Amino acid sequence: MLHRSSYKQIVILVILWCVLPFTITIAGNPPFRQWVPIVFGPSPEPQYLINVPYFSVASVTGERFDQMAIFWFGQLSRDTNYTDVRIGYNDTDLYLYLASFDRQLWYDTTPSPADLTAWDAATLLIDTANSTRLSATSFRFVAQFRGDAVVDPAYQLSQSASGGSWSTTTVAFHSIPGWRGDRLNDNNDSEDRGWAMTFRIPFASLGLSGRPADGTRWRIALIVHDRDNAAGNPAIPDQSWPPGLNADVPSTWGGIRFGLPTYTPPATGSVQEFQIRHRLNGVTVVDAGIGGVNSYMCDDSGDYWNTWGNRPPPSEQGDVSIQNQSDIADWPCFAKYYITFPLNTLPAGRTVISARLILSQMGNAEPSQAQRSLIQALLVGEDWNPTTITWNNAPLVRENVGSGWVDPIPQFPGWNNLPKREIDVTWGFVQAYTRGQPIRLALYSADSAYHSGKYFVSSNTGDWNAENRPTLVVRLSP
């Protein structure tokens, strides 16, 4: 029979076992550590983590816009907004740029702190201690959209947490809006495309003496507020990142990690290489392009606010596009690419050396004007159906795990000479491999320039073109 004190100790240990994650360490220098939650208890680590690149420049959005890490949230319809988010930092500031697709653009000509979020606006939440509850390290920044692309304190609000709740305080930051459309504060649906907001948060305003050390983790969250008529009725629900966000509970927020992660494999004398490709050795790779994947889906005529975001990919899609730009007016041409590689044909329990995604580039938009693109690979946590996936129902990314530069090609070089573009996805591969899951990736860019979309061969191309199908090249050591 157990003594009562012994029983309490066992109960405490069981609770801790159910709630706390454990760590898997994979050999490396430094070692790769992956948090793996116990299946019957929640993890305190954010489910959505963005690795933020550092740039040694004076203005991140002004000089490295197309290299900022990108992620997204929301849905596109007449009554809901979709938002692209770019994020980066330099020695003095954290930069976030939000581009929100919105059919009507409304702002308050006589703003007041009490109703900033009753119009088109964005809220940024930050906790610099990576805490799970509100504390003195929690901050809230609100910026309402407006017509002039200048810093205007009347259109912004800063708050910090005290005693578990928010209180207005002076925390210096900068918010700069942008927009594309016909005119502001009117009901015309035919010309408006959306608005943008840049947050620049000085590290000094958050009580820091300099930029965070590489690897530092914060919690952040984002909310986009929308208004589509003068009266503001009916109220339009907010769009939030991450899903399930509670602004007063940081444990429900997402996370950022300062600096891009790297994986250093151990020294080894024996390496085996594997190729995973659709129909190679009986493997099935699924992929799909969403958004402006061809001229039909790039067409913005008609009621595209309701139809564009819900269009599934064309059947038997033999090529895909990846494209974006800073001009939000052209969002009907933006395009992403999703691909899933099964890993069950690989031997289990090996040491990972590297994993590279190889794409065959078949073209780009306007060869005479196209600029190079940094194609970003992002890890997806859920399965999806290649015949029903759309811009609106595609899974959100869990973490950005790699990138690779893709130069424009002046003309089609012939199917036997397509340039092979390489993206190192080792960081994401290790996570999938150790969990015994497929590696599910989304590919997108943070491009700024016009006419710079890149076109690639998909897994659905005919067998005559099999060598150009996307290929995952994995190197493992016994």
ZADRENNU-963077 format. One line per 10 residues: their letters; for each residue x, y, z of C-alpha. Coordinates in steps of 0.05 Angstrom, whole numbers, plus 32768, in hexadecimal, padded with zeros to 4 digits. Example, Ala and Ser with C-alpha at 12.3 -4.5 7.8 and 13.67 -1.06 7.14 Angstrom:
as) 80F6/7FA6/809C  8111/7FEB/808F .
This chain:
mlhrssykqi) 8000/8000/8000  801B/8045/7FEE  8027/807A/8022  7FFF/80B9/8013  803E/80E3/8007  8059/80AE/7FD6  8017/80AF/7FB1  801B/80FB/7FAA  8062/80F5/7F8E  804B/80C3/7F5A .
vilvilwcvl) 8011/80EF/7F45  8041/812B/7F3D  8071/8102/7F13  8038/80E9/7EE7  801F/8130/7EDC  8064/8148/7ECA  806D/810D/7E9A  802B/811D/7E77  8037/8168/7E71  8081/8172/7E63 .
pftitiagnp) 80A2/8164/7E20  80E2/813B/7E1A  811D/8147/7DED  813C/811C/7DB6  8184/812E/7DA8  81A1/811B/7D65  81EC/8118/7D5E  820B/8156/7D42  8237/8191/7D54  8210/81B3/7D70 .
pfrqwvpivf) 81DD/817B/7D7B  8197/8182/7D5E  8163/8181/7D94  811A/8176/7D84  80E3/8180/7DB6  80B2/8147/7DB2  8072/814E/7DDB  8056/8113/7E02  8019/80FC/7DDB  7FEA/8101/7E17 .
gpspepqyli) 7FFF/8146/7E30  8005/818C/7E13  8049/81AA/7E02  805C/81EF/7E1C  8084/81FB/7DDD  8060/8222/7DA6  8044/81F6/7D6E  8055/822D/7D3C  809D/8246/7D3B  80BC/8278/7D0A .
nvpyfsvasv) 8108/827C/7D04  8118/82C6/7CF9  8153/82DA/7CCD  8185/830F/7CE2  819D/8345/7CB2  81D7/8374/7CBD  81B4/83AE/7C9B  8195/83F0/7CB0  814E/83DE/7C98  8137/8396/7C92 .
tgerfdqmai) 80F7/83A5/7C6B  811C/83D8/7C40  8159/83AD/7C2F  8148/8364/7C3B  80FD/8361/7C30  8102/8325/7C01  812C/82FD/7C33  8100/8305/7C71  80E1/82C6/7C8C  8099/82BE/7C73 .
fwfgqlsrdt) 805C/829C/7C91  8011/82A8/7C8C  7FCD/82A2/7CAC  7F83/82B1/7CA1  7F54/82A1/7C68  7F40/82C8/7C2B  7EF6/82D9/7C20  7EC9/8316/7C1C  7EC7/8318/7C68  7F0A/82FD/7C7D .
nytdvrigyn) 7F52/8310/7C6F  7F8F/82E7/7C5E  7FD2/8303/7C75  801B/82F6/7C60  804D/8305/7C97  8097/8315/7C8C  80C6/8319/7CC8  8110/8329/7CD3  813D/8350/7D01  817D/8379/7D03 .
dtdlylylas) 81A9/8393/7D3B  8174/83C2/7D57  812E/83AE/7D41  80FD/8375/7D34  80D7/837F/7CF2  8094/8361/7CE0  8071/8370/7C9F  8028/835B/7C96  8006/835B/7C52  7FBB/8350/7C5A .
fdrqlwydtt) 7F8D/8340/7C1F  7F4F/836B/7C2B  7F16/8380/7BFD  7F06/83C1/7C21  7F37/83EF/7C45  7F1D/8417/7C81  7F3F/8441/7CB5  7F29/8473/7CE9  7F36/84BC/7CD6  7F30/84CF/7D20 .
pspadltawd) 7F53/8495/7D42  7F50/8486/7D8D  7F75/8450/7DB4  7F33/8430/7DC9  7F1D/841C/7D83  7F5C/8412/7D5A  7F4A/83C9/7D4E  7F03/83DA/7D37  7F21/83EC/7CF3  7F55/83CB/7CC5 .
aatllidtan) 7F8D/83BF/7CF6  7FC1/838E/7D10  7FD5/8379/7D55  801A/835C/7D66  8025/8337/7DA8  806C/832A/7DC2  8087/8308/7E00  80D2/830E/7E04  80D9/82DA/7E3C  80B7/82A3/7E14 .
strlsatsfr) 8086/829F/7E4E  8044/827A/7E50  801F/82B0/7E76  801B/82FC/7E75  8053/831F/7E9A  807F/835D/7E97  80A0/8340/7E59  805E/833F/7E32  804E/8377/7E00  8013/8388/7DD3 .
fvaqfrgdav) 801A/83B5/7D96  7FDE/83CD/7D6E  7FE3/83F2/7D2C  7FA7/840A/7D04  7FAB/8410/7CB9  7FA9/8457/7C9D  7FB4/847A/7C5A  7FF8/8499/7C64  8037/846E/7C67  8054/8493/7CA2 .
vdpayqlsqs) 805C/8485/7CEC  8020/84A4/7D10  801A/8498/7D5C  7FCF/84A6/7D59  7FC5/8465/7D33  7FEC/8437/7D62  7FE9/841E/7DA9  801B/83FA/7DD6  800D/83D2/7E14  8033/83A8/7E45 .
asggswsttt) 801A/8374/7E76  8015/837F/7EC0  7FF3/8352/7EF3  7FDC/8322/7EBC  7FB8/8357/7E93  7FC7/838C/7E5F  7FD4/83D5/7E70  7FE2/840E/7E41  802A/8426/7E45  805C/844A/7E19 .
vafhsipgwr) 8085/8416/7DF4  80A5/8438/7DB7  8099/8416/7D74  808D/8428/7D2C  8053/8414/7CFF  8051/8426/7CB5  8015/8415/7C89  800E/8409/7C3F  7FD4/83F8/7C11  7FBE/83E9/7BCA .
gdrlndnnds) 7F79/83F9/7BAF  7F4A/842D/7B93  7F3B/8458/7BD0  7F35/8453/7C1B  7EF6/8453/7C45  7EC5/8441/7C0F  7E9A/8404/7BFC  7EB8/83F7/7BB8  7ECC/83AD/7BB4  7EE8/83AD/7B6E .
edrgwamtfr) 7F2B/83D0/7B76  7F45/83C7/7BBD  7F77/838F/7BC8  7F93/8396/7C0E  7FBF/83BA/7C40  8002/83B0/7C62  8020/83C2/7CA5  8069/83C3/7CBA  8078/83BC/7D04  80BE/83D2/7D19 .
ipfaslglsg) 80CA/83C1/7D62  810B/83DC/7D80  812C/83AA/7DAE  813B/83E3/7DDE  80F0/83EF/7DE6  80E9/83A9/7E01  811F/83B4/7E35  8158/8393/7E0E  819E/83AF/7E07  81A7/8392/7DC2 .
rpadgtrwri) 818D/835E/7D91  817B/831A/7DAF  81B1/82E4/7DAD  81AB/82B0/7D76  817B/827A/7D8B  8153/82A6/7DBA  8109/8295/7DBA  80CE/82C4/7DC4  8084/82B9/7DC0  805D/82E3/7D8E .
alivhdrdna) 8017/82E5/7D71  7FF2/830E/7D3C  7FAB/8325/7D33  7F8E/8347/7CF5  7F4F/8370/7D00  7F21/8380/7CC5  7EEA/83B3/7CB6  7EC4/83B4/7C74  7E93/83EE/7C7B  7E8B/8431/7C9E .
agnpaipdqs) 7E5E/8417/7CD5  7E88/83DA/7CE4  7E4C/83AC/7CE4  7E49/8372/7CE5  7E88/8367/7D0C  7EBD/833F/7CE6  7EE2/830A/7D0D  7F2D/8314/7D18  7F5F/82E9/7CF4  7F96/82D0/7D23 .
wppglnadvp) 7FD9/82AD/7D24  7FE2/8279/7D3E  7F9E/8254/7D3E  7F7D/8251/7D82  7F9E/8293/7D98  7F89/82B2/7DDA  7FAA/82F7/7DDE  7FAB/82F3/7E2B  7FCC/82AE/7E2E  8013/82AC/7E10 .
stwggirfgl) 8014/8260/7E12  7FE4/8263/7DD6  8012/8291/7DAE  8044/827D/7D79  808F/8282/7D7F  80CB/82A1/7D5D  8114/828C/7D61  8149/82C0/7D51  8178/82A8/7D1B  8171/8271/7CE9 .
ptytppatgs) 817F/822A/7D03  81B7/8200/7CE7  81C3/81B6/7CEB  820B/819C/7CF0  8211/8152/7CE3  8244/8128/7D08  8285/8114/7CE8  827C/80D0/7CC7  829F/80A6/7C94  8263/8080/7C7A .
vqefqirhrl) 8229/80A3/7C57  81F0/8086/7C2F  81C6/80B0/7BFF  817C/80A6/7BF0  814F/80C7/7BBD  8104/80CF/7BC9  80DC/80E2/7B8B  8096/80D4/7B72  8090/808E/7B53  80DA/807F/7B61 .
ngvtvvdagi) 80DD/803B/7B83  8091/803D/7B8C  8090/807D/7BB5  8055/80AC/7BB2  8065/80F6/7BBB  802A/8126/7BBD  802F/816F/7BAB  8003/81A9/7B96  8007/81F2/7B84  7FD4/8223/7BA1 .
ggvnsymcdd) 7FC4/826B/7B91  7FD9/8289/7B4E  7FF4/8248/7B33  7FE0/8256/7AEB  7FBF/828C/7AC1  7F79/8276/7AD5  7F86/827B/7B1F  7FAE/82BB/7B17  7F72/82DC/7AF6  7F53/830D/7B27 .
sgdywntwgn) 7F13/8319/7B00  7ECF/8308/7B1F  7EC0/82FD/7B68  7F06/82E7/7B7A  7EFC/82F9/7BC4  7ED1/82BB/7BCB  7EED/828D/7B96  7F39/8297/7B90  7F4B/827D/7BD5  7F1F/8240/7BCF .
rpppseqgdv) 7F36/8226/7B8A  7F58/81E2/7B8D  7F95/81D5/7B61  7F8B/81C2/7B18  7F88/8176/7B0F  7FC9/8154/7AF9  7FF0/8194/7B04  8033/8189/7AE2  8054/81C9/7AF9  804D/81F9/7B33 .
siqnqsdiad) 805C/8242/7B43  807B/8263/7B80  8071/82AE/7B7F  8065/82EB/7BAB  8075/8335/7BAA  8072/8374/7BD4  8038/8392/7BAB  7FFB/8375/7BCD  7FD0/8389/7B91  7FE9/834C/7B6C .
wpcfakyyit) 7FD7/8318/7BA1  7FAB/82F1/7B6F  7FED/82DA/7B51  800F/82C5/7B92  801D/827A/7B94  8035/8246/7BC6  804B/81FE/7BBD  803D/81C4/7BEC  8061/8181/7BE9  8064/8143/7C15 .
fplntlpagr) 809B/810E/7C12  808F/80CC/7C36  80CC/80B4/7C5E  80B6/806C/7C6C  80E6/8050/7C37  8122/806A/7C5E  8145/803F/7C91  8132/8054/7CD8  8161/806A/7D0F  8198/8086/7CE3 .
tvisarlils) 81C0/80C5/7CF0  81AB/80FD/7CC1  81E1/811E/7C98  81B7/814A/7C6A  8176/8151/7C43  816F/817A/7C04  8131/818B/7BDB  8141/818D/7B91  8111/81B2/7B63  8116/81B7/7B17 .
qmgnaepsqa) 8109/81FE/7B00  80E4/8204/7ABD  80DB/824F/7ABA  80C8/8290/7ADC  809C/82CD/7AD1  80B5/8301/7A9F  80FC/82E8/7A95  8115/832D/7A82  80FE/834B/7AC4  80FF/8311/7AF6 .
qrsliqallv) 812B/8317/7B34  8149/82DE/7B5C  811C/82C0/7B92  812B/82A2/7BD6  80FC/8267/7BD8  80EC/8255/7C20  80DB/820F/7C39  80AB/820A/7C74  8097/81CD/7C9C  804D/81BA/7C9D .
gedwnpttit) 802F/8191/7CD5  7FF0/8174/7CB5  7FDD/8148/7C7B  7FB8/8168/7C40  7F95/814F/7C01  7FB5/8163/7BBE  7F72/8165/7B9C  7F4E/8191/7BCF  7F84/81BD/7BEC  7F78/8207/7BE3 .
wnnaplvren) 7F96/8249/7BF9  7F64/824C/7C31  7F67/8205/7C4C  7FB1/81F6/7C43  7FD3/81E6/7C85  7FF9/821D/7CA8  8044/8215/7CAE  8062/81FE/7CF0  80AA/8216/7CE4  80D5/8232/7CAC .
vgsgwvdpip) 810E/8200/7CA1  8137/8215/7C64  813E/8240/7C26  8162/8243/7BE4  8170/8278/7BAF  8150/826F/7B6B  816A/8299/7B31  813F/82AA/7AF5  814B/8286/7AB4  8149/82AF/7A74 .
qfpgwnnlpk) 8128/8279/7A49  8110/8231/7A4C  8150/8206/7A49  812E/81C5/7A34  8114/818D/7A61  8158/816B/7A65  817B/81AA/7A7C  814D/81C7/7AB1  8175/81E8/7AE9  8171/81C3/7B2B .
reidvtwgfv) 8162/81F0/7B66  8175/81D7/7BAB  8158/81E7/7BF0  8178/81CB/7C2F  813F/81AF/7C59  8168/8187/7C8B  814C/81AC/7CC7  8106/8198/7CB5  8118/8152/7C9D  8137/8140/7CE0 .
qaytrgqpir) 80F7/8152/7D04  80CC/8128/7CD5  80FD/80ED/7CD3  8104/80E8/7D1F  80B8/80E9/7D26  80AD/80B4/7CF1  8083/80E3/7CC7  8085/80FB/7C7F  80A6/813E/7C73  8070/816F/7C5F .
lalysadsay) 8088/81B0/7C41  806A/81F1/7C28  8094/821D/7BFA  808A/8268/7BF3  80B4/82A7/7BE9  80B7/82EC/7C07  80C6/830C/7BC4  80BF/8357/7BB9  80CC/8361/7B6F  8098/835B/7B38 .
hsgkyfvssn) 809A/8323/7B04  80C5/82F5/7B2D  809B/82B7/7B37  80C0/8275/7B2E  80A3/8237/7B0A  80B6/81EF/7B1C  80A6/81A9/7B04  8076/8185/7B33  8070/813C/7B45  8034/8136/7B16 .
tgdwnaenrp) 805F/813F/7AD8  805E/8103/7AA8  808D/80C8/7AB0  80B4/80E1/7A74  80CA/811B/7AA1  80D5/80F2/7AE0  811D/810B/7AEB  8103/8151/7AF4  80D1/8140/7B2A  80DE/815E/7B70 .
tlvvrlsp) 8111/8133/7B94  8125/812D/7BDD  816E/8118/7BE2  817D/80FD/7C27  81C1/80E9/7C43  81C3/80BC/7C80  81FA/809B/7CA8  81F3/8057/7CCA .
